[in-house]
Amino acid sequence: MIKRLPFFALLLLAVPVFAQDKKPTTLREVLLAELKSTHGVAEWFVPANTAVKGLTAEQANWTDGKGNHSVGQLAYHLVFWNRRNLQVLKGEKPEKFSGNNDETFDKFDAKSWSETVQQLDDVLKELEKWVESADEAKLKENAQVFTHISTHNAYHIGQIIYLRKEQGSWDPKNGVS
């Protein structure tokens, strides 16, 4: 018979050893760590760069036929919202937007897949640079914006990996079996 572990014990097993001993960090370091773990640094989950890596335009355009978005649509959606948040953070006027969130998925074009991948990488780098250079007051004022950005990114990255698994284009060596 297999003995079940208490929930808190399972949580400790899920936390990487290096994270269990890590001392508290500054707000800047926490926000940067969140952004980097959803951009290009594999830690607890697969980052965006790995999630979209090696996908052809045809694969990025594939849907499961059940009404779910394609990987390309999800990546385009991430570019849209990350770019919009960055514009607001920089004090720039955001791009015109009707308020219809469907548009943030549906404007994806498979012909521009490699450009979408590059734009995703670029905007995530720019968000990291913003955090690196912002003063403490701006960091505190916008901390919750960054927690939402990171959570939103992680959510959709999970969808991307799920779709790739469904499609058969995911290599488990990239972090998720």
N, C-alpha and C positions, 0 to 999 in steps of 0.2 A: 504494500500500500504506500502511495506517495503522500508524504506529509505536506500539508499546505502551510506556506509561510504567512505570517501576519502581513497586512498591507504595508506597514512602515518598513518592514524588512525587505519587501520587494522594491520599495522606493530606493532604499540604500543600495540594492544590487543594481538598480538602473542608473545610478549616478556614477559616472566614471571615477576611478580612484583619485585621479589628479584633482577633480572638482571637490571631492569630499574634504580634502585637507587645505583647500585654497582659502586664504584669508580674505576678509571683506575688501572690496576695491572702491575706487572713487566712482561717482556717477558717470563721468566721462568713460572710464574703463568698462563699466557695466554696459552702457549704451553701445560702445564700440564692439564689445564682445557679442552682444545680441545681433548687431548688424552683420558682423563678419561671419557669424555662424549660419546666417541665412543667405550669405553671399558666396563665399569661397572657402571657408574654413570648416571642414567636416569635424563635428564633435558629437553631439547627441543625435543629430540627424543629418541628412544629406542637404548640402547647400544648393542654392539656385544654379550656380555654374556647373555643378556636377549633374544636376537633374536634367539640364537641357543639352549637355555635352554629347556630341556624336549623333544627334538626331538629324535626319534628312528633312527637307521641307515637306516631302510627302508624309513622313512619319509624324511630323509636327502638326499636320493638317488632319490627321486621322481622328475620327470620333468612334465611339462604341455603338452608335446607332440608338442610344437610349436617351438622347437629349442632353447628354453631358458635353461640356466644352472640350475642345482639342487642347493639346499641349501648347500649340501656337496661340490659341485664344487666351489661355491662362497666362502665358508669358507676356502677351500684349497687354493684358489687364494689369499685370504687375508693373510693367513699364509705365503705363498710364498713371496709376495711382502713386507710384514712387516719384515719378517726375512732377506730378501735381503737388505732392507734399514738399518736395525740394523747392519748387518755385515759391510756395508760401513761406517756407523757412528762410529763403533768401530775400524775402520782401518783394518779390516779383509778382506781377499779375499773372495768375494761372491761365492756361489755355482755355479757350471758350469751351463750355461743357453744358449740355442740355439738362443734365441731372439724371438722365436715363442710364443706369449702370450697365444695361445690356450693350450699349455702344462701346463700353470699355473692353468688351470681349469680341464683339462682332466686326470690328474694323480690322481684324487680323487678315493678312493676305499671305498665303504660303510663299509667294514670290519674294517676299521680304523677310523670310525666316532668319537668314543669317544676320540681317540688319537688326531684327528684333532681339536676337541673342546678344549682339554687341550693345544695343541700347540698354538692355537689362543690366549687363555688366557695368556699363558706364554710369548709369544713374545710381546703382548701389555704391560704386566707388565715390561718387559725388556726395552721397549721404554720409558716408564714412568721413570724408574730408570735412564736411560741415561740422560734424561732432568733434573732430580733432581740433578744429580751429575756433569753435564758438567759445565765448566767455562763459563763466560759471552761471551767471544770471540767465543767459539764453538757454543753457543746458537745462537748468531747473525749470524754466518756463515751458520748455518743449519736451521734457522727459516722457510724458505720457504719449505724446505724438509718436515718439520712437518706439515705445513698447507696443503701440498699436501697429506701427509699420512692421516691426519684426514678427509679431503674431500673425498678421495678415500674410506676410511673405511665407512664413512657415506653413500656414494652412494650405496655401495654393501650391507650394512646393510638394507637399504631401499628395495633393491631387495629381500633380504632374507625374510623380513616381507611380502612383496607382494606375494611371492611364497607360504609362509605359509598360507596366507589368501586364496589364490586360492585353496590350498590343503585342507583347512579346519582344519589345525593344529594350528592356531593362536588363543590365548585367548586374547580378547580385554582388559582384566584386566591388561595385561602386558604393556599397554601404547598407543596402537593405536586401535581405534574402526574400 
